[in-house]
Amino acid sequence: MWKPGVRAREHPFTFRRIPTVFRLFIDKEGALRRLIIIRMIIPLLIIPLLSPAAAPDFDTFFIPKTLRVDIYHAGNAVEEWITLDQIYEIQGWAGTRRHLLDPFNNGQYRLSVVDAASNTTIYTRGYSTLFGEYQTTGPALEGVRRTFHETLLIPCPKRPVYVRIHGRDRQNLLKHLVTFTIDPKSIDIIQEPSAGDRVVKVRYQGDPAEHVDVVFVAEGYTEKEFGKFKKDLNRFADALFSMEPYREYEKRFNLWGVFRASAQSGVDEPRKQVFRNTAVNASFNAFHLERYLLTEDNRTVKDLALQAPCDAVCVMVNSPRYGGGGIYNHYAVFTSDHSLSEPVFLHEFGHSFAGLADEYFSSEVTYNDFYPAGVEPLEPNITALLDPSHVKWFEYLTPGLEIPTDWGKDGIARIRSERDSLGKAMESDLREHARVDDEERSAIRMRYEARLDSMREAERETEEAIRIRLAGKVGVFEGAGYSATGLYRPEIDCLMKGNSRREFCRVCREAIRRMIDYYSR
Ligand SMILES: [Zn+2]
């Protein structure tokens, strides 16, 4: 999902930036999009967010195989079409057999499988897409239509089914987009053997049906770098299990690597005119954002990943550069060799695996179109606090903390703004003294720098004191989801906010735990 402009120092994980001019544009066009969508897809079926129906029985409706339904998702900011590409049958079903109706409310889209004979909903799952991100970019808002490839994974039904896709409107209500009828006996379903790439068992704890199976796909590793790929796999496995709640639930995970040699080492960096011939075609500067690293080659990613039992996909990119991306129930992408690669992996996996939101924000952004005002975000770890007497994470609140929780935000913002003003004053003073000699200019600079340094120190000390005072306390802290106002996070710090605390907040840990349970219990 992509997001509005945030200052670099405040968003250690921001790979998604958009110029201010686009923000204004989105506001205007967002309204237009709402109208057109409403007119285009009437009559619409609004389905309840969480179906109260009894859980269907796996063995009644399914066999333990996977149907991979590949689709094309095309359009721009105001139109979208979904068409069928190919359907494949794959041996084994790694997903849950117990929680066939998705208990979460995550993702911009929802897939449902309906038994055609009885009209019973037998499987549902929420997910997000690259197309959904594209819809918020400048070109999409200008009407440019693009096509993305997507994959739906469902357990293989015994009888004909309807596969339905719903997308969310700006109020987060689900609207019907398309229905495919699939007969599992059809000769159109491809049953080819897998491509025969190398599958590495990184950690194995047992039956994929009862474990979370995470598959790491190699990107930008040459044949000679297969050894490095295996070493990197172990390093990231260790990173995952050094972090709660993954550490506690290590026994619930299988980790796999799938290796297809890339012709060249590294990854595309279009802004540097660097292009590499690699296995799954990942690229920096996705949607023209500096550090956003993604691949649009979904077909190849899934060709590789689905050679192992697969609940969650990670694309591990052989590069020392900082960057990554994560889309819920689609994939996490991260680089292998930056000094912050491990926290970036954990952060992006938080998006893709558990549907967590970014908790960072910019003090300059007070509204963004990504989270419309007055609408409660879907993600479990941020809230619009529309009703302060019913906090989303009420069961974890630290007793006695006020709601919303005062965390000295205004004080920090004041120090920063004073520092920014002083920086500007220095630049203007130096411009006025452009003709004086270097010695005098450097004396001017030094005078300002000394004051700026002490302001930076004051800011750091203030932040540190706040951190110590509020560490581990769960409240409702304003500033989250790219916005300094109107959106709130559960703790002062979290790995979904930045690097200053290398662990997840309580609410994020619980959300991850629920997702682990979903796959493994
Ligand atoms: Zn968090």
Boltz pocket constraint, residues with backbone or C-beta under 6 A from the ligand:
constraints:
  - pocket:
      binder: B
      contacts: [[A, 359], [A, 381], [A, 490], [A, 493], [A, 494], [A, 495], [A, 496], [A, 497], [A, 504], [A, 505], [A, 506], [A, 507], [A, 508], [A, 509]]
      max_distance: 6.0
